[in-house]
Amino acid sequence: MTDTPAPWKHDGVRVVPADQLDANTAQTPGMDRKAAINFARVGAQKLWAGTVHIHPNAKTGAHHHGPLESVIYIVKGRARMRWGEHLEFTAEAGPGDFIYVPPFVPHQEINASATEALECVLCRSDGEAVAVNLDIEPAEKPEGVAWVDPTHRG
């Protein structure tokens, strides 16, 4: 029997307690991001995960996440997403809904509630956070777009 530790004891499963999330991550005006899983914290090579908090009636600045794909899961509140070259498209999501944001898509998150905080879980396709803030004037009347599941059309 050997005295060397099991190979996964310190390099296996990691638990990041809710009160130990890291606010030292890329930020966008109007939201508070906190990292749970990333390269710096746990050595993640291909993903970033954390939380997003948007205050009641607040909206973020326009931004994109470079070549990364993003998934947002709504835990609490109502999200209004705007996207496009002039943020001309819009859709809403509530608790239990998922939002997918493709690479390089200019977008803006809006808390659609004037009284309730918007709480989300966010995952991205790289271990490092990327947030490129943009100077985009929002469209006066965004176009509503219903989500269509591409595998179940018709």
Phi, psi and omega per residue, in radians:
M1 nan 2.440 -3.089
T2 -1.822 2.702 3.125
D3 -1.623 0.026 3.122
T4 -1.303 2.461 -3.117
P5 -1.185 2.717 3.068
A6 -0.986 2.509 -3.032
P7 -1.079 -0.374 -3.078
W8 -1.862 0.078 -3.092
K9 -0.963 -0.816 -3.114
H10 -1.902 -0.111 -3.136
D11 -2.098 0.321 -3.131
G12 -1.787 -2.343 -3.112
V13 -1.077 2.430 3.101
R14 -2.146 2.430 3.028
V15 -2.013 2.184 3.097
V16 -1.899 1.883 -3.126
P17 -1.078 2.569 -3.093
A18 -0.971 -0.562 -3.109
D19 -1.502 0.129 3.136
Q20 -2.110 0.428 3.074
L21 -1.247 2.674 -3.011
D22 -1.872 1.995 3.112
A23 -1.381 -0.094 -3.141
N24 -1.448 1.205 -3.128
T25 -2.463 2.962 -3.133
A26 -0.990 2.315 -3.096
Q27 -2.102 2.717 3.049
T28 -2.216 2.370 -3.138
P29 -0.933 2.337 3.085
G30 1.746 -0.110 3.130
M31 -2.456 2.746 3.064
D32 -2.040 1.959 3.089
R33 -1.717 2.499 3.038
K34 -2.349 2.265 -3.122
A35 -1.490 2.389 3.002
A36 -1.903 -0.883 -3.089
I37 -2.122 2.126 3.052
N38 -2.805 -3.111 -3.122
F39 -1.103 -0.826 -3.065
A40 -1.098 -0.630 -3.041
R41 -1.494 -0.745 -3.046
V42 -2.314 0.010 -3.140
G43 1.489 0.246 -3.138
A44 -1.026 2.240 -3.105
Q45 -1.644 -0.521 -2.957
K46 -2.207 0.178 3.077
L47 -2.715 2.781 3.062
W48 -2.284 2.367 3.092
A49 -2.449 2.516 3.128
G50 -3.013 -2.833 -3.122
T51 -2.055 2.755 3.062
V52 -2.298 2.328 3.103
H53 -2.173 2.175 3.089
I54 -2.152 2.165 -3.087
H55 -1.137 2.745 3.124
P56 -0.899 2.384 3.066
N57 1.113 0.251 -3.106
A58 -1.690 2.769 3.046
K59 -2.403 2.610 3.138
T60 -1.465 2.928 2.946
G61 -1.304 2.797 3.090
A62 -1.188 2.440 -3.123
H63 -2.813 2.990 2.943
H64 -2.489 3.022 -3.058
H65 -2.089 0.648 3.076
G66 0.959 -2.394 -3.063
P67 -1.378 0.048 -3.060
L68 -1.455 2.548 2.951
E69 -1.604 2.537 3.132
S70 -2.233 2.531 3.005
V71 -2.212 2.265 3.111
I72 -2.030 2.260 3.073
Y73 -1.955 2.163 -3.114
I74 -1.449 2.071 3.115
V75 -1.600 -0.791 -3.052
K76 -2.596 2.406 3.066
G77 1.745 -2.952 -3.091
R78 -2.259 2.130 -3.137
A79 -1.758 2.389 2.942
R80 -2.020 2.095 3.115
M81 -1.764 2.380 3.000
R82 -2.104 2.480 3.134
W83 -2.667 2.910 -3.139
G84 2.061 2.989 -3.120
E85 -0.990 -0.557 3.124
H86 -2.146 0.389 -3.090
L87 0.937 0.705 -3.018
E88 -1.462 -0.137 -3.134
F89 -1.948 2.652 -3.137
T90 -2.562 2.610 3.040
A91 -2.665 2.740 3.138
E92 -2.100 2.709 3.136
A93 -2.524 2.613 -3.138
G94 -2.226 -3.029 -3.085
P95 -0.914 2.295 -3.133
G96 1.598 -0.235 -3.141
D97 -1.450 2.631 3.042
F98 -1.938 2.547 3.069
I99 -2.172 2.307 3.071
Y100 -1.893 2.276 3.091
V101 -2.095 1.974 3.132
P102 -1.199 2.908 3.104
P103 -1.008 2.510 3.012
F104 1.100 0.158 -3.137
V105 -1.396 2.055 3.057
P106 -1.105 2.289 -3.125
H107 -2.629 2.950 -3.118
Q108 -2.542 2.296 3.047
E109 -1.692 2.383 -3.139
I110 -2.253 2.342 2.989
N111 -1.411 1.960 -3.069
A112 -1.341 -0.074 3.134
S113 -1.820 2.405 3.088
A114 -1.488 -0.160 -3.040
T115 -2.185 -0.347 -3.040
E116 -2.008 2.383 3.075
A117 -1.169 2.621 3.061
L118 -1.764 2.075 -3.112
E119 -2.052 2.210 -3.078
C120 -2.369 2.757 2.945
V121 -1.889 2.373 -3.043
L122 -2.170 2.342 3.055
C123 -2.249 2.415 3.089
R124 -2.261 2.785 -2.988
S125 -1.496 0.560 3.067
D126 -2.742 2.731 -3.127
G127 -1.342 -0.169 3.112
E128 -1.991 2.495 3.130
A129 -1.373 2.400 3.035
V130 -2.250 2.184 3.044
A131 -2.466 1.983 3.138
V132 -1.850 1.854 -3.135
N133 -1.314 2.426 -3.042
L134 -2.082 2.658 3.065
D135 -1.788 1.475 -3.104
I136 -2.094 2.295 3.031
E137 -1.467 2.071 -3.112
P138 -1.076 2.632 3.073
A139 -1.183 2.561 3.113
E140 -1.130 -0.777 -3.117
K141 -2.163 1.605 3.137
P142 -1.135 2.634 -3.136
E143 -1.564 2.157 3.108
G144 -1.254 2.366 -3.136
V145 -2.274 2.035 3.082
A146 -1.312 2.428 -3.139
W147 -1.254 2.358 3.112
V148 -2.089 2.138 3.101
D149 -1.272 1.951 -3.037
P150 -1.133 -0.343 -3.140
T151 -1.592 -0.149 -3.115
H152 -2.246 0.592 3.119
R153 -1.141 2.664 2.988
G154 1.709 nan nan
